Amino acid sequence: MATDPIKKIYLYNAHGYGLGGRIDRPFQHVLDVHAGASLPTTGGFEVSRAENYRLNETISYRAAHTMVSGSLDEEDGTYNTLASATIEGLNILDMVTADRIVAHVASKQRLDDPEPTITPIGSHFENLRIAGCPIHAELDNNLFNRFGTFTSFKDAYEGNQQVREAMQALFLWGKPKFEVPEFLRERYNWFAGDKFPESKGIVLCSLVKDIKTPCPELRVYGNVIVVPQFGKIYLGEVILKKNEREVTMLRLDLGCPTTMIVSGPGGGGGGAGFP
């Protein structure tokens, strides 16, 4: 008995935002998602933009804008998605400033490919300063480009000791190789030994290869900068999933004297053929 042929469709996935979060002290305020954009599963194109935002003297920016797109390239038969989110002229409490920060995630996949190839190339910081100190964050886009699928990333970790040890040191996976604050041990020391640090299909890592600053008062641990009497600043965070990657370029977790959690810009994308 002949079976009916199965027609596959492609489910696009792309989303991004310029800024979001909340302030708990000295006043309470929930930040709307600024310049947010999301792609329907059928693909398409969307842009969003916000300009000249100021919240008291706490947070301001000149512009935030996001673009998402998804379409079929008929020449090579690949389905492509893009999420690009940018914030310009950012100022948070006169302690964190940047001329421009960009999160950029692009994916490519043929209908029968088991998973998309996704790259964060294009993500970057321009003139990032923390407490007035210049911050040079060297991003390892090449690592995420070389291992553009979840499977290739995992196989490289499990099959190559040199790559595994480099990833462990870079992402603070497992027992840290150097002294770190307790909050980082709690956040990253989930897996003992050399097991691939995957939980519920999610892996947490970072684009940041190295951070350099001339200011010794700023303490650097991997992609995290700790500022005394201010808080913790996370740069270039990446979430890996089988069919998606998400990049958050800047995340602040502040506790003194202002308590807030703010992140952005961020974007993610991927997709899947179905069924």
Secondary structure, 3 states (H helix, E strand, C coil): CCCCCCCCEEEEEEEEECEEEEEEECCCEEEEEECCEECCCCCEEEEEEEEEEEECCCEEEEEEEEEEEEEEECCCCEEEEEEEEEEEEEEECCCEEEEEEEEEEEEEEECCCCCCEEECCCCEEECCEECCEECEEEECHHHHHHCCCHHHHHHHHHHCHHHHHHHHHHHCCCCCCCCCCHHHHHHHCCCCCCCCCCECCEEEEECEEEEECCCCCCEEECCEEEECCCEEEEEEEEEEECCEEEEEEEEEEECCCCEEEEECCEEEEEEEEEC
